[in-house]
Amino acid sequence: MTDEPLLRVTALSKYYGSRIGCEDISFDLWPGEVLAVVGESGSGKTTLLNCLATRLLPTSGTASYRMRDNQWRDLYRMSEAERRFLMRTDWGFVHQNPADGLRMTVSAGANVGERLMAIGDRHYGNIRSTAVDWLGRVEIDEERIDDEPRAFSGGMRQRLQIARNLVTGPRLVFMDEPTGGLDVSVQARLLDLLRGLVTDLGLAAIVVTHDLAVARLLSQRMMVMKDGHVVESGLTDRVLDDPRAPYTQLLVSSILQV
Ligand SMILES: Nc1ncnc2c1ncn2[C@@H]1O[C@H](COP(=O)(O)OP(=O)(O)OP(=O)(O)O)[C@@H](O)[C@H]1O
């Protein structure tokens, strides 16, 4: 086993023209660790997440990822083929809107199964039984396997998107407001499910959220962003119980007053 991080981010900045998206972000992410990135709208959370997931190219800075063979790769210098392979196998990306991460007009089973085919599984029986297993793990009734996600509720769609992402056994999952846009009761159930899966699978994750309760429940560590900068970071419980930056104090107290 190794005691090295999984992801190492150094002085990452992204500018949109002269506007700051995010600036001078550095951190390490360890295997099995969940990091929450919180902050108000426009603070740069999505920009950072998209740079890390290589959906956006940063203006400067580096991010290195430790591959399964323990070789470090610079995310912004790898070949397109290598990047695609990583995204299909070792990484997941859970979008806030499930429609962005699912194929809405193919069956639930195919949504899960095609990710397995993408990594070379050709045995129909295996693919189907793994899909059934994963639907069960995200609490979707096996009877719905041939239904298209457009016939699903928002919560079911989100659970299906999670199954589609986790079926390949990724080591790192990016999540953009995974419970945003859902009813409060549906959110609570989904959070519970996500927490269980992340723990059982020993997943590392970077979760963008404006909801401190999501950060509290899912993450061990958090970074608070404002105007593109990290204003505070540390263990989640410490940051929420004893916020040091004035902005974090404001954020925490405004939630407590609600
Ligand atoms: N494509 C873009 N072109 C120009 N400016 C952008 C673009 N995307 C984001 N920005 C700007 O970058 C800054 C950070 O935005 P970002 O979307 O990363 O914040 P956020 O914290 O994710 O907000 P939200 O929670 O609303 O998504 C904002 O000032 C925003 O206006």
PDBQT file of the ligand as one rigid body, heavy atoms in Angstrom, charges set to zero:
ROOT
HETATM    1  N1  LIG A 301     -17.974  30.495 -18.881  1.00  0.00    +0.000 N 
HETATM    2  C1  LIG A 301     -17.727  31.567 -18.133  1.00  0.00    +0.000 A 
HETATM    3  N2  LIG A 301     -17.381  32.735 -18.713  1.00  0.00    +0.000 NA
HETATM    4  C2  LIG A 301     -17.093  33.821 -17.959  1.00  0.00    +0.000 A 
HETATM    5  N3  LIG A 301     -17.139  33.860 -16.619  1.00  0.00    +0.000 NA
HETATM    6  C3  LIG A 301     -17.486  32.725 -15.984  1.00  0.00    +0.000 A 
HETATM    7  C4  LIG A 301     -17.802  31.523 -16.704  1.00  0.00    +0.000 A 
HETATM    8  N4  LIG A 301     -18.115  30.559 -15.812  1.00  0.00    +0.000 NA
HETATM    9  C5  LIG A 301     -18.005  31.126 -14.592  1.00  0.00    +0.000 A 
HETATM   10  N5  LIG A 301     -17.625  32.429 -14.694  1.00  0.00    +0.000 N 
HETATM   11  C6  LIG A 301     -17.368  33.368 -13.567  1.00  0.00    +0.000 C 
HETATM   12  O1  LIG A 301     -16.405  32.758 -12.705  1.00  0.00    +0.000 OA
HETATM   13  C7  LIG A 301     -16.732  33.009 -11.350  1.00  0.00    +0.000 C 
HETATM   14  C8  LIG A 301     -16.904  31.673 -10.615  1.00  0.00    +0.000 C 
HETATM   15  O2  LIG A 301     -18.058  30.982 -11.123  1.00  0.00    +0.000 OA
HETATM   16  P1  LIG A 301     -18.436  29.473 -10.745  1.00  0.00    +0.000 P 
HETATM   17  O3  LIG A 301     -19.560  29.071 -11.615  1.00  0.00    +0.000 OA
HETATM   18  O4  LIG A 301     -17.223  28.657 -10.756  1.00  0.00    +0.000 OA
HETATM   19  O5  LIG A 301     -18.950  29.665  -9.248  1.00  0.00    +0.000 OA
HETATM   20  P2  LIG A 301     -19.809  28.668  -8.353  1.00  0.00    +0.000 P 
HETATM   21  O6  LIG A 301     -19.308  28.863  -6.974  1.00  0.00    +0.000 OA
HETATM   22  O7  LIG A 301     -19.754  27.315  -8.921  1.00  0.00    +0.000 OA
HETATM   23  O8  LIG A 301     -21.269  29.262  -8.475  1.00  0.00    +0.000 OA
HETATM   24  P3  LIG A 301     -22.659  28.458  -8.658  1.00  0.00    +0.000 P 
HETATM   25  O9  LIG A 301     -22.871  27.764  -7.353  1.00  0.00    +0.000 OA
HETATM   26  O10 LIG A 301     -23.632  29.552  -8.923  1.00  0.00    +0.000 OA
HETATM   27  O11 LIG A 301     -22.449  27.539  -9.810  1.00  0.00    +0.000 OA
HETATM   28  C9  LIG A 301     -17.998  33.856 -11.372  1.00  0.00    +0.000 C 
HETATM   29  O12 LIG A 301     -17.609  35.217 -11.289  1.00  0.00    +0.000 OA
HETATM   30  C10 LIG A 301     -18.593  33.586 -12.722  1.00  0.00    +0.000 C 
HETATM   31  O13 LIG A 301     -19.343  34.675 -13.180  1.00  0.00    +0.000 OA
ENDROOT
TORSDOF 0
